[in-house]
């Protein structure tokens, strides 16, 4: 669509970085075509070789260039462009929430968002992946008022801006201490009032936005309406799902550390046994005897015996077509294969024609719930006079609290007995 094409052009305009190899400042300010961008970096090397000084060649830090709507590249002018970035941490789906919050925060200040690469040093070591390799950035750039550029795996974007004299003003996002002290989340009014008129060319907030920022329901709905994973990952997941047939359902069963060592969820995830998922499946209308794809970190397949006994044909990642999965995974560092595989499984779950049940408040489940709800709403609204009511979306809250969508599942799945209180507090301002 033309809207996406225009968004892609804007995205390219923010992503293109190249060296200025012109002989004069005047020539350096002239537009650079894409073909020049692709080959200009070789000119200095050729010049050194021609002078017999090839061993003296050293790659230089690249000054940032930005393309305009004609896709010609110009040097960044820091005085006319302001940026916002943030530190990110923890698993992919937490970092995805940081991205959505970052989009909202940057747009509220009329700043260009620099998205940090996905990395998780505590669990994945030094591996990094540009988020533009994981998500469809062009679709996000189509959101009204959004401008974004993905930092690369080597810090080239911030490095280029630094070479132009762009210095960051650091803001404490408070992150985990914010969560543990039950401090109220930042208000939109306070954020805009404090930083809206800031002349700082780059604002940088420490981790983690999703603990600090409250994403309004209408903004969450808008962003999820435009969210897609990278087209290459979507194609791979859909091809891998072919063995499931045309009418499969899906389920996400989150166990692992959540039922063993994560004390924050000791009153919720351990209670989600097979019967819990059977009750949710009945309430969601998963057809009897359906083929059900299960995304899970539970390696003991005997745990799923009660679901099989009820007639469900369970399929796991190993039952998918492995060729497209391995083709997709092979373009990423092996240290993050678990995260990319989880994304591929999310796409399979999100596309399940016969329904989905998850493990809320798992953020992996929450993302699937939200994209499915937004897609159903769009389909319903297209055929309804006056539109359709907005669906209830999952919201990541403090572990002591339960959002309305999680609460809905816990009640339907019988997480607690009749008359027992849910293992969460009423939604407080600090939640």
C-alpha positions in Angstrom: 0.0 0.0 0.0 1.1 3.6 -0.7 1.0 4.4 3.1 3.5 1.7 3.8 5.6 2.6 0.9 5.8 6.2 2.1 6.6 5.0 5.6 9.3 2.8 4.2 10.8 5.9 2.4 10.7 7.8 5.7 12.3 4.8 7.4 15.1 4.6 4.8 15.6 8.4 5.3 16.4 7.7 8.9 18.4 4.6 8.5 20.9 5.4 5.7 24.4 6.1 7.0 27.3 6.8 4.7 30.7 8.5 4.7 31.2 11.8 3.1 34.2 11.4 0.8 33.9 14.6 -1.1 36.9 16.9 -1.4 35.2 20.0 0.0 32.6 21.0 2.5 30.4 22.4 -0.2 30.4 19.0 -2.1 29.9 17.2 1.2 26.5 19.0 1.7 25.3 18.0 -1.8 22.8 15.2 -2.0 24.2 11.7 -2.4 22.3 9.1 -4.5 21.7 5.6 -3.3 24.2 4.2 -5.8 26.8 6.6 -4.5 26.0 5.5 -1.0 26.6 1.9 -1.9 30.1 2.5 -3.4 31.5 5.8 -2.0 33.2 4.2 1.0 35.5 2.4 -1.4 37.0 5.6 -2.8 39.4 6.3 0.0 40.6 2.8 -0.1 41.2 3.0 -3.8 43.1 6.3 -3.4 45.4 4.7 -0.8 46.1 1.7 -3.0 46.8 4.0 -6.0 49.3 5.9 -3.9 51.0 2.6 -2.9 49.9 3.1 0.7 47.2 0.4 1.1 48.5 -0.6 4.5 47.8 2.9 5.8 44.1 2.7 5.1 41.9 2.7 8.2 38.1 2.6 8.3 36.7 5.8 9.7 33.6 6.6 11.8 30.8 7.4 9.4 29.2 10.8 9.6 25.4 10.3 9.6 23.5 11.0 6.4 19.7 11.2 6.2 17.7 10.7 3.0 14.9 12.9 2.0 11.6 11.9 0.3 13.5 11.5 -3.0 15.8 9.0 -1.3 18.8 11.4 -1.8 21.2 11.4 1.2 22.1 14.5 3.2 24.2 15.1 6.2 22.3 15.1 9.5 21.7 18.6 10.8 21.6 18.2 14.6 20.0 21.6 15.1 16.9 20.5 13.2 16.5 16.9 14.3 16.1 15.8 17.9 16.4 12.2 19.1 15.2 9.9 21.9 16.6 6.5 22.9 16.5 4.2 25.9 18.3 1.3 27.4 16.7 -2.1 27.1 17.2 -5.4 29.0 15.6 -8.8 29.8 13.8 -11.1 27.4 12.6 -10.2 23.9 8.9 -9.7 24.8 9.9 -7.3 27.7 12.1 -5.4 25.2 9.2 -5.3 22.7 7.1 -3.5 25.4 10.0 -1.1 25.8 9.9 -0.5 22.1 6.1 0.3 22.2 6.6 2.6 25.1 9.6 4.3 23.4 7.5 5.0 20.3 4.9 6.7 22.4 7.4 8.7 24.5 9.4 9.8 21.4 6.3 10.8 19.5 4.9 12.8 22.5 8.1 14.9 22.3 8.2 15.1 18.5 11.5 13.3 18.5 13.0 10.6 16.3 13.3 7.3 18.2 16.6 5.4 18.1 15.7 1.8 18.9 18.5 0.0 20.7 19.5 -3.5 19.4 18.1 -6.6 21.1 20.7 -7.9 23.6 20.5 -9.8 26.9 24.0 -10.0 28.2 23.1 -11.9 31.4 21.5 -14.7 29.4 22.8 -14.4 25.8 26.3 -13.0 26.3 27.6 -10.3 23.9 25.2 -11.2 21.0 23.3 -8.3 19.6 20.6 -8.0 16.8 19.2 -4.9 15.3 15.5 -4.7 16.1 14.8 -3.8 12.4 15.8 -7.4 11.6 13.1 -8.7 14.0 10.1 -6.3 13.4 8.6 -4.7 10.4 9.8 -1.2 11.0 8.2 0.2 7.9 4.7 -0.6 9.3 5.6 1.1 12.6 6.9 4.1 10.7 3.5 4.4 9.1 2.0 5.3 12.5 1.0 8.9 12.6 3.8 11.1 14.0 6.3 8.2 14.4 9.9 8.5 13.2 12.4 5.8 14.1 15.8 4.4 13.2 17.2 1.1 14.5 20.6 1.2 16.0 22.9 -1.4 14.4 24.8 -4.2 16.2 28.0 -2.0 16.4 26.6 1.3 17.6 27.0 3.0 14.2 24.0 5.3 14.6 24.9 6.8 18.0 28.6 6.8 16.9 27.8 8.8 13.8 25.7 11.3 15.8 28.4 11.6 18.4 30.9 12.4 15.6 28.6 15.3 14.7 28.7 16.6 18.3 25.3 15.2 19.4 25.6 14.5 23.1 23.0 12.6 25.2 21.2 14.0 28.2 20.7 10.9 30.4 17.4 10.5 32.4 17.0 7.8 35.1 14.1 5.5 34.1 14.4 3.9 37.5 13.5 0.5 36.2 13.7 -2.3 38.7 14.1 -0.1 41.7 11.0 1.8 40.4 9.1 -1.5 40.4 10.3 -2.8 43.7 9.6 0.5 45.6 6.1 0.7 44.1 6.7 4.2 42.8 4.0 5.6 40.6 4.6 5.5 36.8 5.4 8.6 35.0 2.5 10.7 33.7 2.3 11.9 30.1 1.6 15.4 31.2 4.7 15.4 33.5 6.9 13.9 30.8 5.9 16.4 28.1 6.0 19.3 30.6 9.5 18.4 31.8 11.1 17.4 28.5 8.9 18.8 25.7 10.8 22.0 25.3 14.2 20.5 26.0 16.9 21.6 23.5 19.0 18.5 24.2 19.6 16.9 20.8 19.4 13.4 22.3 17.5 12.2 25.4 18.4 8.8 26.7 16.3 7.0 29.4 17.8 4.1 31.4 16.1 0.7 31.7 13.2 -0.1 31.7 10.5 1.9 30.0 7.7 -0.7 30.5 8.1 -0.4 34.3 8.2 3.4 34.1 5.7 4.4 31.4 2.0 3.8 31.3 0.9 3.1 27.7 -2.7 4.4 27.3 -5.2 1.9 25.9 -5.9 3.9 22.8 -2.2 4.2 22.0 -1.6 0.5 22.7 -4.4 -0.3 20.3 -2.9 2.0 17.6 0.6 0.5 17.9 -0.6 -3.1 17.9 -2.7 -2.3 14.9 0.5 -1.5 13.0 2.8 -4.1 14.5 4.1 -7.0 12.5 7.2 -9.1 12.8 9.8 -8.8 10.0 8.3 -10.1 6.7 11.1 -12.8 6.4 10.2 -14.2 9.9 6.5 -14.1 9.1 7.0 -16.0 5.8 9.2 -18.6 7.6 6.7 -19.1 10.4 3.8 -19.6 8.1 5.7 -22.0 5.9 6.8 -23.9 9.0 3.2 -24.2 10.2 2.1 -26.0 7.0 2.0 -29.4 8.7 -0.5 -28.1 11.2 -3.2 -27.8 8.5 -5.7 -25.1 7.9 -7.8 -25.3 11.1 -5.3 -25.6 13.9 -5.5 -24.0 17.3 -2.6 -22.8 19.5 -1.6 -22.7 23.1 1.3 -21.1 25.0 2.3 -22.9 28.1 4.9 -20.9 30.1 6.6 -22.9 32.8 10.4 -23.1 33.2 11.8 -20.5 35.6 8.3 -19.1 36.3 7.3 -22.3 38.2 10.6 -23.0 39.8 12.8 -20.0 40.7 10.8 -16.8 39.9 9.5 -16.0 43.4 7.5 -13.0 42.0 5.1 -15.4 40.4 5.0 -18.2 42.9 1.3 -17.8 43.5 0.2 -17.8 39.8 2.2 -19.8 37.3 2.6 -23.0 39.5 -1.2 -23.1 39.6 -1.5 -23.3 35.8 -1.7 -27.1 35.4 -3.2 -29.0 32.5 -6.7 -28.6 33.9 -6.3 -24.8 33.8 -5.5 -24.9 30.1 -8.3 -27.4 29.5 -10.8 -25.0 31.1 -9.4 -22.1 29.1 -9.6 -24.1 25.9 -13.3 -24.9 26.6 -14.1 -21.2 27.3 -12.3 -20.1 24.2 -14.1 -22.7 22.1 -11.1 -24.7 20.9 -12.8 -27.5 18.8 -12.8 -31.0 20.3 -10.1 -33.1 18.7 -8.4 -30.1 17.2 -4.8 -30.0 16.2 -3.2 -27.7 18.8 0.2 -26.2 18.3 1.9 -25.7 21.7 4.6 -23.1 22.2 6.3 -24.0 25.5 9.4 -24.2 27.6 8.2 -27.4 29.3 10.4 -30.2 28.0 8.6 -33.0 29.8 6.0 -34.0 27.3 4.3 -36.3 29.9 3.0 -33.1 31.5 0.7 -32.6 28.6 -0.9 -36.1 28.9 -4.3 -34.8 30.3 -4.7 -32.6 27.2 -4.0 -35.5 24.9 -6.5 -37.6 26.8 -9.2 -35.0 26.0 -8.6 -35.6 22.3 -6.3 -32.7 21.4 -3.7 -33.5 18.8 -0.7 -31.7 20.3 2.1 -30.4 18.1 5.3 -28.7 19.2 8.1 -26.8 17.5 9.8 -30.1 16.5 6.7 -31.0 14.6 6.8 -28.0 12.3 8.6 -27.9 8.9 12.2 -27.5 10.0 13.6 -26.2 6.7 12.0 -22.7 6.9 12.7 -22.5 10.6 16.4 -23.3 10.2 16.7 -21.0 7.2 15.3 -18.1 9.3 17.4 -19.0 12.3 20.6 -19.2 10.3 20.7 -15.5 9.7 21.0 -14.7 13.4 23.7 -15.4 16.0 23.2 -18.8 17.5 23.1 -17.2 21.0 19.7 -15.7 20.2 18.2 -18.6 18.4 15.9 -19.3 21.4 14.5 -15.8 21.1 14.1 -15.9 17.4 12.4 -19.3 17.6 10.0 -17.9 20.2 9.2 -15.1 17.7 8.5 -17.7 15.0 6.3 -19.6 17.5 4.4 -16.4 18.3 3.6 -15.9 14.7 2.3 -19.4 14.4 0.1 -18.8 17.5 -1.1 -15.4 16.4 -2.3 -17.0 13.1 -4.1 -20.0 14.6 -7.5 -20.1 12.8 -9.3 -22.0 15.6 -8.3 -20.1 18.7 -5.6 -19.5 21.2 -5.1 -19.8 24.9 -2.0 -18.6 26.8 -0.2 -18.2 30.1 -1.0 -14.6 31.1 0.7 -12.6 32.5 3.5 -14.0 30.4 4.5 -11.2 28.0 4.9 -13.8 25.2 1.3 -14.8 25.6 0.3 -11.2 26.1 1.6 -10.2 22.7 -0.2 -13.0 21.0 -3.5 -12.1 22.8 -3.1 -8.4 21.8 -2.3 -8.9 18.1 -5.2 -11.4 17.8 -7.6 -9.1 19.6 -6.7 -6.2 17.3 -7.0 -8.3 14.2 -10.4 -9.6 15.2 -11.5 -6.1 16.0 -10.4 -4.9 12.6 -12.3 -7.7 10.9 -15.4 -7.0 13.0 -15.3 -3.2 12.5 -15.1 -3.6 8.7 -18.5 -5.2 8.7 -20.2 -3.3 11.5 -22.1 -0.1 11.2 -20.5 2.4 13.5 -17.5 0.1 14.2 -17.0 -2.4 16.9 -16.2 -1.9 20.6 -12.5 -1.9 21.3 -11.2 -5.2 22.7 -9.6 -5.7 26.2 -5.8 -5.8 25.8 -3.2 -7.3 28.0 -1.1 -4.8 30.0 2.1 -5.6 31.8 1.8 -4.6 35.4 3.8 -5.0 38.6 3.9 -8.7 39.5 1.7 -8.1 42.6 -1.1 -6.7 40.4 -3.2 -8.3 37.7 -4.4 -6.4 34.7 -8.0 -6.9 33.6 -7.2 -9.3 30.7 -5.1 -11.5 32.9 -7.7 -11.5 35.6 -10.3 -12.6 33.0 -8.2 -15.7 32.1 -7.5 -16.5 35.7 -11.2 -16.5 36.5 -12.2 -18.5 33.4 -9.4 -21.0 34.0 -10.2 -21.5 37.6 -6.8 -20.5 38.9 -8.2 -20.4 42.4 -11.2 -22.2 44.0 -14.7 -20.7 44.3 -14.7 -17.9 46.8 -10.9 -17.6 46.9 -9.3 -14.2 46.1 -7.1 -14.0 43.1 -3.3 -13.9 43.9 -3.0 -10.2 43.1 -3.9 -6.8 44.6 -6.4 -4.3 43.3 -4.9 -2.2 40.6 -3.1 0.7 42.4 -1.5 3.7 40.8 2.0 2.0 41.3 0.9 -1.2 39.5 
